[in-house]
Amino acid sequence: MVAHGQSRGLAQHFCNAALPASNYRRLQRFFQAIRIDPATLVRLLIRIACLHPPWHLALDRTDWRFGNTPINLLVLAIVTRRVRLPVLFIVLPEMMSCRHRTVP
């Protein structure tokens, strides 16, 4: 699922004459009504955003907490001027971040 901030940013990249707020509302209605597999969703978002290869990609590992639950993700995203469009993510086992490790 596309996160709130990401869908707002994605709405600015639609290839149409509508206002970004209208495109954002269109995305909200779409994601409320449909269930599709992740690969199809990525292809759809790339097409809606008019992103054409070659793409600039970012690979990022991020760790944060949802309450007391640690979440550790490896995310591959397509980089645009205004938004990073996640196209793949993998949930990693809980690990300490690099800043907490000691170097021997």
MINU-318721 format. One record per atom (N, C-alpha, C, CB): residue in three letters; x, y, z. Coordinates in steps of 0.2 Angstrom, whole numbers. Glycine has a CB too. Example, Ala and Ser with C-alpha at 12.3 -4.5 7.8 and 13.67 -1.06 7.14 Angstrom:
BEGIN
<r paza="ALA" px="66" py="-28" pz="39"/>
<r paza="ALA" px="62" py="-22" pz="39"/>
<r paza="ALA" px="66" py="-16" pz="39"/>
<r paza="ALA" px="57" py="-22" pz="45"/>
<r paza="SER" px="64" py="-11" pz="35"/>
<r paza="SER" px="68" py="-5" pz="36"/>
<r paza="SER" px="64" py="0" pz="39"/>
<r paza="SER" px="70" py="-3" pz="29"/>
//
This chain:
BEGIN
<r paza="MET" px="4" py="-6" pz="0"/>
<r paza="MET" px="0" py="0" pz="0"/>
<r paza="MET" px="4" py="6" pz="0"/>
<r paza="MET" px="-5" py="0" pz="6"/>
<r paza="VAL" px="2" py="11" pz="-3"/>
<r paza="VAL" px="6" py="18" pz="-4"/>
<r paza="VAL" px="4" py="22" pz="2"/>
<r paza="VAL" px="4" py="21" pz="-10"/>
<r paza="ALA" px="9" py="24" pz="6"/>
<r paza="ALA" px="8" py="28" pz="12"/>
<r paza="ALA" px="6" py="35" pz="10"/>
<r paza="ALA" px="15" py="29" pz="15"/>
<r paza="HIS" px="3" py="38" pz="15"/>
<r paza="HIS" px="-1" py="45" pz="14"/>
<r paza="HIS" px="3" py="50" pz="11"/>
<r paza="HIS" px="-3" py="47" pz="21"/>
<r paza="GLY" px="9" py="51" pz="13"/>
<r paza="GLY" px="14" py="56" pz="10"/>
<r paza="GLY" px="16" py="54" pz="3"/>
<r paza="GLY" px="20" py="57" pz="15"/>
<r paza="GLN" px="17" py="48" pz="2"/>
<r paza="GLN" px="19" py="46" pz="-5"/>
<r paza="GLN" px="14" py="47" pz="-10"/>
<r paza="GLN" px="21" py="39" pz="-4"/>
<r paza="SER" px="7" py="45" pz="-8"/>
<r paza="SER" px="2" py="46" pz="-13"/>
<r paza="SER" px="1" py="53" pz="-14"/>
<r paza="SER" px="-4" py="43" pz="-10"/>
<r paza="ARG" px="2" py="58" pz="-9"/>
<r paza="ARG" px="1" py="65" pz="-10"/>
<r paza="ARG" px="6" py="67" pz="-15"/>
<r paza="ARG" px="1" py="69" pz="-3"/>
<r paza="GLY" px="13" py="65" pz="-14"/>
<r paza="GLY" px="18" py="67" pz="-19"/>
<r paza="GLY" px="17" py="64" pz="-26"/>
<r paza="GLY" px="25" py="64" pz="-16"/>
<r paza="LEU" px="15" py="58" pz="-26"/>
<r paza="LEU" px="13" py="55" pz="-32"/>
<r paza="LEU" px="8" py="58" pz="-36"/>
<r paza="LEU" px="11" py="47" pz="-31"/>
<r paza="ALA" px="3" py="61" pz="-33"/>
<r paza="ALA" px="-3" py="65" pz="-36"/>
<r paza="ALA" px="0" py="71" pz="-40"/>
<r paza="ALA" px="-8" py="67" pz="-31"/>
<r paza="GLN" px="6" py="73" pz="-38"/>
<r paza="GLN" px="8" py="79" pz="-42"/>
<r paza="GLN" px="11" py="77" pz="-48"/>
<r paza="GLN" px="14" py="83" pz="-37"/>
<r paza="HIS" px="13" py="71" pz="-49"/>
<r paza="HIS" px="16" py="68" pz="-56"/>
<r paza="HIS" px="11" py="65" pz="-61"/>
<r paza="HIS" px="21" py="63" pz="-54"/>
<r paza="PHE" px="5" py="66" pz="-60"/>
<r paza="PHE" px="0" py="63" pz="-64"/>
<r paza="PHE" px="1" py="67" pz="-71"/>
<r paza="PHE" px="-7" py="64" pz="-62"/>
<r paza="CYS" px="0" py="64" pz="-77"/>
<r paza="CYS" px="0" py="67" pz="-83"/>
<r paza="CYS" px="-7" py="69" pz="-85"/>
<r paza="CYS" px="3" py="62" pz="-88"/>
<r paza="ASN" px="-10" py="74" pz="-82"/>
<r paza="ASN" px="-16" py="76" pz="-84"/>
<r paza="ASN" px="-17" py="84" pz="-82"/>
<r paza="ASN" px="-22" py="72" pz="-81"/>
<r paza="ALA" px="-22" py="87" pz="-83"/>
<r paza="ALA" px="-23" py="94" pz="-82"/>
<r paza="ALA" px="-26" py="95" pz="-75"/>
<r paza="ALA" px="-27" py="97" pz="-87"/>
<r paza="ALA" px="-28" py="90" pz="-71"/>
<r paza="ALA" px="-32" py="91" pz="-65"/>
<r paza="ALA" px="-27" py="93" pz="-60"/>
<r paza="ALA" px="-34" py="84" pz="-63"/>
<r paza="LEU" px="-30" py="96" pz="-55"/>
<r paza="LEU" px="-26" py="99" pz="-49"/>
<r paza="LEU" px="-23" py="93" pz="-45"/>
<r paza="LEU" px="-30" py="103" pz="-44"/>
<r paza="PRO" px="-17" py="94" pz="-42"/>
<r paza="PRO" px="-14" py="88" pz="-38"/>
<r paza="PRO" px="-19" py="86" pz="-32"/>
<r paza="PRO" px="-8" py="91" pz="-35"/>
<r paza="ALA" px="-23" py="91" pz="-29"/>
<r paza="ALA" px="-28" py="89" pz="-24"/>
<r paza="ALA" px="-33" py="84" pz="-27"/>
<r paza="ALA" px="-31" py="95" pz="-21"/>
<r paza="SER" px="-35" py="85" pz="-33"/>
<r paza="SER" px="-40" py="81" pz="-37"/>
<r paza="SER" px="-37" py="74" pz="-38"/>
<r paza="SER" px="-42" py="84" pz="-43"/>
<r paza="ASN" px="-31" py="74" pz="-40"/>
<r paza="ASN" px="-27" py="68" pz="-42"/>
<r paza="ASN" px="-26" py="64" pz="-35"/>
<r paza="ASN" px="-20" py="69" pz="-45"/>
<r paza="TYR" px="-24" py="67" pz="-30"/>
<r paza="TYR" px="-24" py="64" pz="-23"/>
<r paza="TYR" px="-30" py="61" pz="-21"/>
<r paza="TYR" px="-21" py="69" pz="-18"/>
<r paza="ARG" px="-36" py="64" pz="-22"/>
<r paza="ARG" px="-42" py="61" pz="-20"/>
<r paza="ARG" px="-44" py="55" pz="-24"/>
<r paza="ARG" px="-48" py="66" pz="-20"/>
<r paza="ARG" px="-42" py="55" pz="-31"/>
<r paza="ARG" px="-43" py="50" pz="-35"/>
<r paza="ARG" px="-39" py="44" pz="-33"/>
<r paza="ARG" px="-41" py="52" pz="-42"/>
<r paza="LEU" px="-32" py="45" pz="-31"/>
<r paza="LEU" px="-28" py="39" pz="-28"/>
<r paza="LEU" px="-32" py="36" pz="-21"/>
<r paza="LEU" px="-21" py="42" pz="-26"/>
<r paza="GLN" px="-34" py="41" pz="-17"/>
<r paza="GLN" px="-37" py="38" pz="-11"/>
<r paza="GLN" px="-43" py="34" pz="-13"/>
<r paza="GLN" px="-40" py="44" pz="-7"/>
<r paza="ARG" px="-47" py="36" pz="-17"/>
<r paza="ARG" px="-53" py="32" pz="-19"/>
<r paza="ARG" px="-51" py="25" pz="-22"/>
<r paza="ARG" px="-58" py="36" pz="-24"/>
<r paza="PHE" px="-46" py="25" pz="-26"/>
<r paza="PHE" px="-43" py="19" pz="-30"/>
<r paza="PHE" px="-41" py="14" pz="-25"/>
<r paza="PHE" px="-38" py="21" pz="-34"/>
<r paza="PHE" px="-37" py="16" pz="-20"/>
<r paza="PHE" px="-34" py="12" pz="-15"/>
<r paza="PHE" px="-39" py="9" pz="-10"/>
<r paza="PHE" px="-28" py="15" pz="-11"/>
<r paza="GLN" px="-45" py="13" pz="-9"/>
<r paza="GLN" px="-50" py="10" pz="-4"/>
<r paza="GLN" px="-54" py="5" pz="-8"/>
<r paza="GLN" px="-54" py="16" pz="-2"/>
<r paza="ALA" px="-54" py="5" pz="-14"/>
<r paza="ALA" px="-59" py="1" pz="-18"/>
<r paza="ALA" px="-56" py="-6" pz="-21"/>
<r paza="ALA" px="-63" py="4" pz="-23"/>
<r paza="ILE" px="-49" py="-6" pz="-21"/>
<r paza="ILE" px="-46" py="-11" pz="-25"/>
<r paza="ILE" px="-41" py="-15" pz="-22"/>
<r paza="ILE" px="-43" py="-8" pz="-32"/>
<r paza="ARG" px="-40" py="-21" pz="-23"/>
<r paza="ARG" px="-35" py="-25" pz="-20"/>
<r paza="ARG" px="-31" py="-29" pz="-26"/>
<r paza="ARG" px="-37" py="-31" pz="-15"/>
<r paza="ILE" px="-25" py="-27" pz="-27"/>
<r paza="ILE" px="-21" py="-30" pz="-33"/>
<r paza="ILE" px="-14" py="-32" pz="-30"/>
<r paza="ILE" px="-20" py="-24" pz="-38"/>
<r paza="ASP" px="-11" py="-36" pz="-34"/>
<r paza="ASP" px="-4" py="-39" pz="-32"/>
<r paza="ASP" px="1" py="-33" pz="-33"/>
<r paza="ASP" px="-2" py="-45" pz="-36"/>
<r paza="PRO" px="6" py="-34" pz="-28"/>
<r paza="PRO" px="11" py="-29" pz="-28"/>
<r paza="PRO" px="15" py="-27" pz="-35"/>
<r paza="PRO" px="16" py="-30" pz="-23"/>
<r paza="ALA" px="16" py="-32" pz="-39"/>
<r paza="ALA" px="20" py="-31" pz="-45"/>
<r paza="ALA" px="15" py="-27" pz="-50"/>
<r paza="ALA" px="22" py="-38" pz="-49"/>
<r paza="THR" px="9" py="-28" pz="-50"/>
<r paza="THR" px="4" py="-25" pz="-54"/>
<r paza="THR" px="3" py="-18" pz="-52"/>
<r paza="THR" px="-3" py="-28" pz="-55"/>
<r paza="LEU" px="3" py="-17" pz="-45"/>
<r paza="LEU" px="3" py="-10" pz="-42"/>
<r paza="LEU" px="9" py="-6" pz="-44"/>
<r paza="LEU" px="2" py="-11" pz="-35"/>
<r paza="VAL" px="15" py="-9" pz="-44"/>
<r paza="VAL" px="21" py="-5" pz="-46"/>
<r paza="VAL" px="20" py="-3" pz="-53"/>
<r paza="VAL" px="27" py="-9" pz="-44"/>
<r paza="ARG" px="19" py="-7" pz="-58"/>
<r paza="ARG" px="18" py="-5" pz="-65"/>
<r paza="ARG" px="13" py="0" pz="-66"/>
<r paza="ARG" px="16" py="-12" pz="-69"/>
<r paza="LEU" px="7" py="0" pz="-62"/>
<r paza="LEU" px="2" py="5" pz="-63"/>
<r paza="LEU" px="4" py="12" pz="-60"/>
<r paza="LEU" px="-4" py="3" pz="-59"/>
<r paza="LEU" px="8" py="12" pz="-55"/>
<r paza="LEU" px="10" py="18" pz="-52"/>
<r paza="LEU" px="15" py="21" pz="-56"/>
<r paza="LEU" px="13" py="17" pz="-45"/>
<r paza="ILE" px="20" py="17" pz="-59"/>
<r paza="ILE" px="25" py="20" pz="-64"/>
<r paza="ILE" px="22" py="23" pz="-70"/>
<r paza="ILE" px="30" py="14" pz="-66"/>
<r paza="ARG" px="16" py="19" pz="-72"/>
<r paza="ARG" px="13" py="22" pz="-78"/>
<r paza="ARG" px="9" py="28" pz="-77"/>
<r paza="ARG" px="8" py="17" pz="-81"/>
<r paza="ILE" px="6" py="29" pz="-71"/>
<r paza="ILE" px="2" py="35" pz="-69"/>
<r paza="ILE" px="7" py="40" pz="-68"/>
<r paza="ILE" px="-2" py="33" pz="-63"/>
<r paza="ALA" px="12" py="39" pz="-65"/>
<r paza="ALA" px="17" py="45" pz="-64"/>
<r paza="ALA" px="21" py="46" pz="-70"/>
<r paza="ALA" px="22" py="43" pz="-58"/>
<r paza="CYS" px="20" py="43" pz="-76"/>
<r paza="CYS" px="24" py="44" pz="-82"/>
<r paza="CYS" px="31" py="44" pz="-81"/>
<r paza="CYS" px="22" py="52" pz="-85"/>
<r paza="LEU" px="33" py="39" pz="-78"/>
<r paza="LEU" px="41" py="38" pz="-77"/>
<r paza="LEU" px="43" py="33" pz="-82"/>
<r paza="LEU" px="42" py="35" pz="-70"/>
<r paza="HIS" px="48" py="35" pz="-86"/>
<r paza="HIS" px="51" py="31" pz="-91"/>
<r paza="HIS" px="58" py="29" pz="-90"/>
<r paza="HIS" px="50" py="34" pz="-98"/>
<r paza="PRO" px="60" py="23" pz="-91"/>
<r paza="PRO" px="67" py="22" pz="-90"/>
<r paza="PRO" px="72" py="26" pz="-95"/>
<r paza="PRO" px="69" py="14" pz="-92"/>
<r paza="PRO" px="78" py="27" pz="-93"/>
<r paza="PRO" px="81" py="24" pz="-87"/>
<r paza="PRO" px="79" py="27" pz="-81"/>
<r paza="PRO" px="89" py="25" pz="-88"/>
<r paza="TRP" px="79" py="23" pz="-75"/>
<r paza="TRP" px="77" py="26" pz="-69"/>
<r paza="TRP" px="83" py="27" pz="-64"/>
<r paza="TRP" px="71" py="21" pz="-66"/>
<r paza="HIS" px="82" py="31" pz="-60"/>
<r paza="HIS" px="87" py="32" pz="-54"/>
<r paza="HIS" px="84" py="28" pz="-49"/>
<r paza="HIS" px="89" py="40" pz="-53"/>
<r paza="LEU" px="88" py="24" pz="-46"/>
<r paza="LEU" px="85" py="19" pz="-40"/>
<r paza="LEU" px="89" py="21" pz="-34"/>
<r paza="LEU" px="86" py="12" pz="-42"/>
<r paza="ALA" px="86" py="20" pz="-28"/>
<r paza="ALA" px="88" py="21" pz="-22"/>
<r paza="ALA" px="87" py="14" pz="-18"/>
<r paza="ALA" px="86" py="27" pz="-18"/>
<r paza="LEU" px="92" py="12" pz="-15"/>
<r paza="LEU" px="91" py="6" pz="-10"/>
<r paza="LEU" px="93" py="8" pz="-3"/>
<r paza="LEU" px="96" py="0" pz="-12"/>
<r paza="ASP" px="88" py="8" pz="1"/>
<r paza="ASP" px="89" py="10" pz="8"/>
<r paza="ASP" px="86" py="5" pz="13"/>
<r paza="ASP" px="85" py="17" pz="9"/>
<r paza="ARG" px="90" py="5" pz="18"/>
<r paza="ARG" px="88" py="1" pz="24"/>
<r paza="ARG" px="86" py="5" pz="29"/>
<r paza="ARG" px="94" py="-4" pz="27"/>
<r paza="THR" px="80" py="4" pz="32"/>
<r paza="THR" px="77" py="9" pz="37"/>
<r paza="THR" px="75" py="5" pz="43"/>
<r paza="THR" px="72" py="13" pz="34"/>
<r paza="ASP" px="76" py="7" pz="49"/>
<r paza="ASP" px="73" py="4" pz="55"/>
<r paza="ASP" px="70" py="9" pz="59"/>
<r paza="ASP" px="78" py="0" pz="59"/>
<r paza="TRP" px="64" py="7" pz="61"/>
<r paza="TRP" px="60" py="12" pz="66"/>
<r paza="TRP" px="55" py="8" pz="70"/>
<r paza="TRP" px="56" py="17" pz="62"/>
<r paza="ARG" px="51" py="11" pz="74"/>
<r paza="ARG" px="47" py="7" pz="79"/>
<r paza="ARG" px="40" py="9" pz="78"/>
<r paza="ARG" px="49" py="8" pz="86"/>
<r paza="PHE" px="35" py="4" pz="78"/>
<r paza="PHE" px="28" py="6" pz="78"/>
<r paza="PHE" px="26" py="3" pz="85"/>
<r paza="PHE" px="24" py="2" pz="73"/>
<r paza="GLY" px="26" py="8" pz="90"/>
<r paza="GLY" px="25" py="7" pz="97"/>
<r paza="GLY" px="31" py="3" pz="99"/>
<r paza="GLY" px="18" py="2" pz="98"/>
<r paza="ASN" px="30" py="-3" pz="102"/>
<r paza="ASN" px="36" py="-7" pz="104"/>
<r paza="ASN" px="39" py="-12" pz="99"/>
<r paza="ASN" px="34" py="-10" pz="111"/>
<r paza="THR" px="35" py="-12" pz="93"/>
<r paza="THR" px="37" py="-17" pz="88"/>
<r paza="THR" px="42" py="-14" pz="83"/>
<r paza="THR" px="31" py="-19" pz="84"/>
<r paza="PRO" px="48" py="-17" pz="83"/>
<r paza="PRO" px="54" py="-14" pz="78"/>
<r paza="PRO" px="52" py="-16" pz="71"/>
<r paza="PRO" px="61" py="-17" pz="80"/>
<r paza="ILE" px="53" py="-12" pz="67"/>
<r paza="ILE" px="52" py="-13" pz="60"/>
<r paza="ILE" px="58" py="-11" pz="56"/>
<r paza="ILE" px="46" py="-9" pz="57"/>
<r paza="ASN" px="61" py="-16" pz="52"/>
<r paza="ASN" px="67" py="-15" pz="49"/>
<r paza="ASN" px="66" py="-17" pz="41"/>
<r paza="ASN" px="73" py="-20" pz="52"/>
<r paza="LEU" px="66" py="-13" pz="37"/>
<r paza="LEU" px="65" py="-14" pz="30"/>
<r paza="LEU" px="71" py="-12" pz="25"/>
<r paza="LEU" px="59" py="-9" pz="28"/>
<r paza="LEU" px="71" py="-16" pz="20"/>
<r paza="LEU" px="76" py="-14" pz="14"/>
<r paza="LEU" px="71" py="-12" pz="9"/>
<r paza="LEU" px="80" py="-20" pz="12"/>
<r paza="VAL" px="72" py="-6" pz="6"/>
<r paza="VAL" px="67" py="-3" pz="1"/>
<r paza="VAL" px="71" py="-1" pz="-5"/>
<r paza="VAL" px="63" py="3" pz="4"/>
<r paza="LEU" px="68" py="-3" pz="-11"/>
<r paza="LEU" px="71" py="-1" pz="-17"/>
<r paza="LEU" px="65" py="4" pz="-20"/>
<r paza="LEU" px="72" py="-7" pz="-22"/>
<r paza="ALA" px="68" py="10" pz="-22"/>
<r paza="ALA" px="63" py="15" pz="-24"/>
<r paza="ALA" px="66" py="18" pz="-31"/>
<r paza="ALA" px="62" py="21" pz="-19"/>
<r paza="ILE" px="61" py="21" pz="-35"/>
<r paza="ILE" px="63" py="25" pz="-40"/>
<r paza="ILE" px="63" py="32" pz="-38"/>
<r paza="ILE" px="57" py="24" pz="-46"/>
<r paza="VAL" px="68" py="35" pz="-40"/>
<r paza="VAL" px="69" py="42" pz="-37"/>
<r paza="VAL" px="67" py="47" pz="-43"/>
<r paza="VAL" px="77" py="43" pz="-36"/>
<r paza="THR" px="63" py="52" pz="-41"/>
<r paza="THR" px="61" py="57" pz="-45"/>
<r paza="THR" px="63" py="64" pz="-42"/>
<r paza="THR" px="53" py="57" pz="-47"/>
<r paza="ARG" px="61" py="69" pz="-45"/>
<r paza="ARG" px="63" py="76" pz="-42"/>
<r paza="ARG" px="59" py="77" pz="-35"/>
<r paza="ARG" px="61" py="81" pz="-46"/>
<r paza="ARG" px="53" py="75" pz="-35"/>
<r paza="ARG" px="49" py="76" pz="-29"/>
<r paza="ARG" px="47" py="70" pz="-25"/>
<r paza="ARG" px="43" py="80" pz="-31"/>
<r paza="VAL" px="48" py="64" pz="-27"/>
<r paza="VAL" px="45" py="59" pz="-23"/>
<r paza="VAL" px="50" py="53" pz="-25"/>
<r paza="VAL" px="38" py="57" pz="-25"/>
<r paza="ARG" px="50" py="48" pz="-20"/>
<r paza="ARG" px="53" py="42" pz="-20"/>
<r paza="ARG" px="48" py="37" pz="-20"/>
<r paza="ARG" px="58" py="41" pz="-14"/>
<r paza="LEU" px="47" py="33" pz="-26"/>
<r paza="LEU" px="42" py="28" pz="-27"/>
<r paza="LEU" px="44" py="21" pz="-25"/>
<r paza="LEU" px="39" py="28" pz="-34"/>
<r paza="PRO" px="42" py="19" pz="-19"/>
<r paza="PRO" px="44" py="12" pz="-17"/>
<r paza="PRO" px="42" py="7" pz="-22"/>
<r paza="PRO" px="42" py="10" pz="-10"/>
<r paza="VAL" px="46" py="3" pz="-25"/>
<r paza="VAL" px="44" py="-3" pz="-29"/>
<r paza="VAL" px="45" py="-10" pz="-27"/>
<r paza="VAL" px="47" py="-2" pz="-36"/>
<r paza="LEU" px="49" py="-10" pz="-21"/>
<r paza="LEU" px="50" py="-17" pz="-18"/>
<r paza="LEU" px="52" py="-15" pz="-11"/>
<r paza="LEU" px="55" py="-21" pz="-22"/>
<r paza="PHE" px="50" py="-20" pz="-7"/>
<r paza="PHE" px="53" py="-19" pz="0"/>
<r paza="PHE" px="53" py="-26" pz="3"/>
<r paza="PHE" px="48" py="-15" pz="5"/>
<r paza="ILE" px="58" py="-27" pz="7"/>
<r paza="ILE" px="58" py="-34" pz="11"/>
<r paza="ILE" px="59" py="-32" pz="18"/>
<r paza="ILE" px="65" py="-37" pz="8"/>
<r paza="VAL" px="55" py="-36" pz="22"/>
<r paza="VAL" px="55" py="-35" pz="30"/>
<r paza="VAL" px="61" py="-39" pz="32"/>
<r paza="VAL" px="49" py="-38" pz="33"/>
<r paza="LEU" px="66" py="-36" pz="35"/>
<r paza="LEU" px="72" py="-39" pz="38"/>
<r paza="LEU" px="71" py="-41" pz="45"/>
<r paza="LEU" px="78" py="-34" pz="37"/>
<r paza="PRO" px="75" py="-46" pz="47"/>
<r paza="PRO" px="75" py="-47" pz="54"/>
<r paza="PRO" px="78" py="-41" pz="58"/>
<r paza="PRO" px="79" py="-54" pz="56"/>
<r paza="GLU" px="75" py="-41" pz="65"/>
<r paza="GLU" px="77" py="-35" pz="69"/>
<r paza="GLU" px="85" py="-35" pz="69"/>
<r paza="GLU" px="74" py="-36" pz="76"/>
<r paza="MET" px="88" py="-29" pz="68"/>
<r paza="MET" px="95" py="-28" pz="69"/>
<r paza="MET" px="96" py="-22" pz="72"/>
<r paza="MET" px="99" py="-29" pz="62"/>
<r paza="MET" px="102" py="-21" pz="75"/>
<r paza="MET" px="104" py="-15" pz="78"/>
<r paza="MET" px="106" py="-10" pz="72"/>
<r paza="MET" px="110" py="-15" pz="83"/>
<r paza="SER" px="105" py="-4" pz="72"/>
<r paza="SER" px="108" py="0" pz="67"/>
<r paza="SER" px="115" py="1" pz="67"/>
<r paza="SER" px="104" py="7" pz="67"/>
<r paza="CYS" px="118" py="4" pz="62"/>
<r paza="CYS" px="126" py="4" pz="61"/>
<r paza="CYS" px="128" py="9" pz="67"/>
<r paza="CYS" px="128" py="7" pz="55"/>
<r paza="ARG" px="125" py="14" pz="69"/>
<r paza="ARG" px="127" py="18" pz="74"/>
<r paza="ARG" px="128" py="15" pz="81"/>
<r paza="ARG" px="123" py="25" pz="74"/>
<r paza="HIS" px="124" py="9" pz="82"/>
<r paza="HIS" px="125" py="6" pz="89"/>
<r paza="HIS" px="130" py="1" pz="89"/>
<r paza="HIS" px="118" py="4" pz="90"/>
<r paza="ARG" px="133" py="-1" pz="83"/>
<r paza="ARG" px="138" py="-7" pz="83"/>
<r paza="ARG" px="144" py="-4" pz="85"/>
<r paza="ARG" px="138" py="-10" pz="76"/>
<r paza="THR" px="148" py="-8" pz="88"/>
<r paza="THR" px="155" py="-7" pz="90"/>
<r paza="THR" px="160" py="-10" pz="85"/>
<r paza="THR" px="157" py="-9" pz="97"/>
<r paza="VAL" px="165" py="-6" pz="83"/>
<r paza="VAL" px="170" py="-9" pz="78"/>
<r paza="VAL" px="175" py="-12" pz="82"/>
<r paza="VAL" px="173" py="-3" pz="74"/>
<r paza="PRO" px="177" py="-18" pz="81"/>
<r paza="PRO" px="183" py="-21" pz="85"/>
<r paza="PRO" px="189" py="-18" pz="84"/>
<r paza="PRO" px="183" py="-29" pz="82"/>
//
